Amino acid sequence: MNSAMRSNIYQCLNLKKNLNLRYFSSEQRFKAVKSLKNRVDEGRGCWGNMIESLITNISIEEKVSHSDVMYLMQACKSDIVDMFPKNQKRITQNAWNAVKQVEVVGPRD
């Protein structure tokens, strides 16, 4: 594991520490992200754990696809079903901070 990857993991953990977020296994994160993408495509609100899972996935990676960033930002823009507006604002800021730390690759839509 190189130092950049280790730094991204520590940064991700720091984001979670500041938000008191739950920790999810990679399988749980995969299912949550898949569900988030389906909900965004359907125009439905997302749950906080779905957004947290995608933030974690993005924070761990050095490069992330443009579509993942778009799904994350669209999910934050829509209603986060299980959060009050103040918490929605905080998780959206964490999402933006995670995206700023990685290289976005792939074609823009």
Long-range contacts (C-beta under 8 A, 24 or more apart in sequence): 4-62, 5-60, 5-62, 8-59, 8-60, 8-61, 8-62, 8-101, 8-102, 9-59, 9-60, 11-59, 11-101, 12-55, 12-56, 12-59, 12-60, 12-98, 15-55, 15-59, 15-94, 15-97, 15-98, 16-52, 16-56, 18-94, 19-52, 19-90, 19-91, 19-94, 21-52, 22-49, 22-52, 24-49, 24-52, 24-53, 24-56, 28-53, 29-53, 29-54, 29-56, 29-57, 33-57, 36-71, 36-75, 37-71, 39-75, 40-71, 40-74, 40-75, 40-78, 43-78, 44-78, 45-78, 45-79, 45-80, 45-81, 46-75, 46-78, 46-79, 46-80, 46-81, 47-80, 47-81, 47-82, 48-80, 48-81, 48-82, 48-83, 48-87, 48-91, 50-75, 51-75, 51-76, 51-80, 51-91, 51-95, 52-91, 54-95, 55-91, 55-94, 55-95, 55-98, 58-95, 58-98, 58-99, 58-102, 59-98, 59-101, 59-102, 61-102, 62-102, 62-103, 63-102, 63-103, 63-104, 63-105, 64-99, 64-102, 64-103, 64-104, 64-105, 65-104, 65-105, 65-106, 66-104, 66-105, 66-106, 66-107, 66-108, 66-109, 67-106, 67-109, 69-99, 69-104, 70-109, 72-99, 73-99
